[in-house]
Amino acid sequence: MPFLYLVVVILVIATIISLVLSFLGILVVGALRLLPLVLILLVAAILLGKVRITVVRGGDRKRDRWLDD
């Protein structure tokens, strides 16, 4: 009889793990489907001047600034 309870507990744990992984998979697929839209919006915001990207190298921010106008 204890063996039967152990099998039931293992099956319940496996079901819970499967549901959690399925939910995480749905989230990842949803995020990947939104990625092109997010990239298009980011490029549009950069081109319109709403977002400014600054790449800094080293410690001196004034001297090593790239893409500065």
C-alpha positions as a printed Julia matrix, in Angstrom:
69×3 Matrix{Float64}:
  0.0    0.0     0.0
  2.78   2.58    0.71
  4.12   1.9    -2.77
  0.78   2.95   -4.29
  0.8    6.21   -2.29
  4.34   6.91   -3.44
  3.34   6.42   -7.08
  0.35   8.77   -6.63
  2.52  11.43   -5.0
  5.11  11.18   -7.77
  2.39  11.5   -10.43
  0.93  14.57   -8.71
  4.37  16.2    -8.5
  5.02  15.39  -12.16
  1.67  16.95  -13.11
  2.46  20.15  -11.21
  5.92  20.39  -12.79
  4.41  19.8   -16.23
  1.83  22.55  -15.72
  4.47  25.02  -14.53
  6.74  24.28  -17.5
  3.81  24.59  -19.89
  2.9   27.98  -18.42
  6.51  29.16  -18.73
  6.57  27.97  -22.33
  3.45  30.0   -23.09
  5.1   33.08  -21.56
  8.29  32.61  -23.6
  6.38  32.11  -26.85
  4.27  35.18  -26.12
  7.37  37.25  -25.46
  9.02  36.03  -28.65
  5.92  36.93  -30.66
  6.05  40.49  -29.3
  9.77  40.93  -29.97
  9.47  42.23  -33.59
  6.87  44.8   -32.51
  9.07  45.99  -29.64
 12.09  46.3   -31.94
 10.09  48.27  -34.52
  8.81  50.64  -31.82
 12.34  51.1   -30.46
 13.76  51.9   -33.91
 10.91  54.35  -34.55
 11.52  56.05  -31.19
 15.24  56.36  -31.94
 14.63  57.78  -35.42
 12.08  60.29  -34.11
 14.51  61.42  -31.43
 12.42  60.26  -28.47
 15.12  57.82  -27.3
 18.83  58.55  -27.34
 21.43  55.81  -27.14
 24.87  56.72  -25.85
 27.75  54.25  -25.85
 30.46  55.1   -23.32
 33.91  53.53  -23.21
 36.28  53.89  -20.29
 35.96  56.11  -17.26
 36.04  59.6   -18.81
 32.51  60.12  -20.07
 33.22  63.36  -21.9
 36.29  62.17  -23.81
 35.15  58.66  -24.82
 31.59  59.37  -25.89
 30.36  57.85  -29.16
 27.31  58.78  -31.23
 27.12  62.21  -29.61
 25.73  65.16  -31.52
